[in-house]
Amino acid sequence: MQETTQFIEKSTNAIADSYRLKILLELSKKGEMCCRDVQELIGLSQSTCSHHIGLLIESELVESKKEGKFHKISLNRENFKKLSAFFQELS
């Protein structure tokens, strides 16, 4: 139960930021993105984009994989199902 509570807390905090929410919405459309794509989307510096991506990865809503010298991020759909189930319980 505590593990679930921690996941919900981290994930809702990650979603609460407008930049991270934009990233998540774009990932749902595109499937995967790299940091440069995120920079173009939200118009922030590379280091700030990396920070936001890091928080999304830490929240376990986003996964990262290395392709060559780039890291590609994508949604962790299983964890979005867990988050959805939590909100479903509240309704």
N, C-alpha and C positions, 0 to 999 in steps of 0.2 A: 504494500500500500504506500509506504513512504517513497519508494522508487517511482511509482506512478505520480504521486504528488509533486515530486521534484521535477519530473519530466513536464508535467502540466505547467508548473511555475516557470521553468526555463523557456518553454515554447511560447507561452502567452506573452512573456516579456519580450521575446524576439519579435513576435508579430506586432507588438504595440508601437514599434517605431515605423514612421512613414516610409523611410528609405528601405528598410528591410521588407516591409510589406510590398513595396513596388518590386523588389527583387523576386520575392516569392510569386507574385502574380505573373511576372514575366517568365519565370521558370516554368510555371504551369502551362504557358503558351508554347514556349520554345523547347522545353525538355531539358536543355543544358546550356550553360553559359560559362565563359571565362571572365576573369577580373576585368579585362578590357571592355567586354560587353557590358558589365555592370557599371563601369566608369561612364560609358556613353549613355547608359540609361538614366543614371541619377546625377551625373555631372559633378562628381566629387573627385578628389585626388585619389591616386592609386592606393596610398596608405590608408585613407579613410574607407575606401571600398573594401580593402583587405580586412580591415577591422570589422566591418558589418558582415562580411562573408564568414569571418571567424566566429562571430557570435551566432550566426545561423547554423554553422557546423556544430558548435558547442551545444546548441539547443536540440540537436539531433533531428531537425526538420530538413536539413540539407546534407547531402553527402558530397565528398570531393574525391576525384580520382585524377591521377597525373597522366597526361598524354603528352609525351615529348617534354618540352620545357614548360608547358602550361598545365594549370590545374583546372579541370572542368567541374562545375558544380551542378547538381541536379536535386530535385525534391526527393526526400525519403518518404515515399508514398505510404509505407506501412505505419510510420509514425504519425502521418496525417490522419490515417484511419483511427489510430488510438486517440488522437486529439478530438476527432469528430465524435467518437463514441462517448468521450467524456462530456462534450456539450450536449449530446443526445440525452444523456442521463439527466441533465439539468432541465430539459424541456418537458 
